[in-house]
Amino acid sequence: MNEKEIMSELNNSTKQKEKWNTSIDNVVLILKNTNSKEIKAKSLWLLGEMGLQNSSQIQDHIQIIASFLNDKEPKLRAKAVNALGRIGRTNHLLVMPYWDDMMDMKNDESSDVRMCFIWACENIATNSPDLYSNYMDIFLELISDKNDRVRIEAPEMFRVIGKRKPKYVEPYLDKLQWFADNDLHRVVRIHSAGAVRVTKKALEATKNINE
C-alpha cells in the first residue's frame, strides 16, 4: 500500500473501536514498517487510544511506543509520551518501566512535547495521583514556561491532583493564587484559579469527613 492507502486504513481503524482489541498488532506493524513521519504519528496516537481501552492487548507493544521518546522528530516524541499517558491512565504499571524517560520530557526543547508531557501526566494522575506526590514542583515551574500553550496547561495538573489528593496541592495554593491574580495571560489566570477552587473544595470535603 502507498502512504495515502495506509493513512486511510488507520483512519478507518480509528472509527472502528469495536475492532480495536484485534487490530492493535496491525497498527504496530504499520508503525514498524513505515518511513513516513505522519503515518508514525497517527499510529502512535492510535495505539495510545487503543491502549486506553485494551491495556492487556497493548502490553507487549509498549516498548516500541516508548522508543519514540528519543526520536529526533518532536512530533513523534510528543505522540509517544501522549500515548503512554493514555495507556497509563488505565494501568499505570504498564508505563512504569519508562517513568524516568517520561518525566524527562518536561525539559524537551519542543513546546509541543512539553505540553503533551503535561497531558500525559494528567491522564495518569486521573487514576493514580499518588505517583505525583513528589513531582508537583515540576508543574509549578511549567506555569512559567516560555511557551503560552504550556503555561496554560500546567495549572490543569494541579486541578486534576487537587480534586483527588488535595494534600499534594495544598502547599502550592498561595503560589497558584498569585498566578490567578497576577499572571498576564487570561487563561493561565483562569486555570490557576480553577485549580485553587477545586483543591480548596476537596480539602473542605476531607475536613468534614474527618470531623
N, C-alpha and C positions, 0 to 999 in steps of 0.2 A: 504494500500500500504506500501511496505517497503521503506527504505531510498533511495535505488537506483531508484525505480519507481517514488518516489516523486521528486527527483532531475531531472529525465528525463522529468517529467511533467513541472517543472519550466524552464528547458532548451527549451522545445517546446514553452512555453508561451513567452519566451524571443524573439523568432523568429517571433511570430505571432502578430506583432504590431497592425494590423488592428482589433484585438480582445481585445486589452488592456482595452478598456473602459468597457467591460463586464466581464473581468477576474480578476479585482482588488480584489473583495470580496473573490475569491477562494485563491488568494495568501495570503491575510490577514489570512484566515482560516488556511492555512498551517503554517504560522508564529506562530500563537497562539497555535497550537496543536503539535508541534514537539519539541523534546528534543535535536535534532541534531544541533550543532553549525554551521556546513556547510550549512545545509538547512536554518537555520535562516539567515545566512549571505547572501545567494543567494536571499532569499525572500526580505530582506531589500533593497538590491541593486536593485532588480527588481521593487519594489514599488517606489523607487526613480525615476527610468526611466519612469514608468507608470505615476507617478505624474507630471513629466515634461510635458508629453503630454496630461494628463487628470486631471488637477488640481481640477476641480469641483467634480470628482468622488473620488478623494483621500482624500478630506477634512475631512470626518468622521473618517478616519483611522490614521490621523497624530499623535494623542496622543499615540497610541501603538508604532509607529515608534520612537517617541521622548523618550518613556520609556526606550529604549535601550541605551540612552546616559549614563545611570548609571549602565549598565550591568558590571559584573565582567570580562567579556571577552573583551579584547581590540579590537579584530576583529569585534565584534558586535557594540561596541561604534563607531568604525571607519565607518562601513557601515551605521549606523544610522545618524551620522552627515552628511555624504556624501549624503544620501537620502534626508535629509531636505534641503540641499543646492540645489539639483536638483529641488525639489518642489518649493523652494523659488525663484528659477530663473524665473519661470513662474508667481508666485504670492507670493510676499514676505509677504503679510498679513497673509497667512496661517501658516507661521512659527514664526510669531512674539510672540505668547504666550510662545514660547520656546527659545526666543532670548538669555536671560541671561545664560541659561544652555548651549546653543550652544557656546557662547563666552567663557565660562569657559573651553571649550575643548582645548584652547590654552595652558593650563597648564597640560594637561593629561600626565601621566607617560609614555605612549606609543608614540613612534615617529610616528607610522603609524596613530594614532588618530590625532596627531598634524598636520600631513601632510594633512589628509582628512579634517581637520578643515579649512585649507587654501583653499583647493579645493572648499569646500562648500561656503566659503566667496567669492571666485572668481565667482562662479556661481550666487550667489545672487547679487553681485555687478555689474554683466553684465547689468542687467536691473534696478537695484535700488542702484546706487552708493552712493546716499546721506546718506544712512543708516550708512556708514562707515566714515563720516566726522570727528568724534571724536575718531576713533579707529585705526588710522594709526600707532600709536606708537607700537601697538601690533606686527605688521608685521615687523617693523624695528627691534624689539627685536628678532623675529624669524629668521632673517638673521644671527644672531649669535647663533642659536640653536646648541646643541651638536651633532645633527644628520645631516649628509650632505644632505639627501634627503629633509628634512625640510628646510634647508638653501637654497637649490636650488630652491624650490618652492616659498619661501617667497617674493622674489622680483617681482614675477609674479603678485602678488596682486597690487603692485604699478603700473605695466603696465596696468592692467585692469582698475583701477581707473584713472590713468593718462590720458588714452585715452578719458575718458568720463567726468571726473571732475578734470582737471589738477590742479586747485587751491588747492585741497586737498593734492596733492603730491608735489607741489612747495616748501613747507618748508623743504622737505626731499631730495631735489635734490643734495645738497652738500654731504650729507651722502651716498646717493646712488652712487654718483660718486666716493667716496672713496672706496666703495666696488668694483666698476667696475675697479678701477685702482690697488687695493692692495690686494683683497682677495686671499687667497691661492688656492681656488677651481676655476677651469676654468669656470665651468658652472654658478657658483654664479656671477663671473665677467661678463659673457655674459648676464645673465638675468638682472643684475643690470644696465648694460649699455643700454639694451633694454628698461627698464623702464624709464631711463633718456631721451633717444631719443624720445620715444613715448610721454612723458609728455611735453617736450620742443616743439615738433611739434604741439601738441594740444594747448599749451599756445600761440604759434605764430599765429595759426589759429584764436584763440579767439581775440587776439590783432588786427589782420587785420579786423575782423568783426566789432570791436568797433571803429575803426578809420574812 
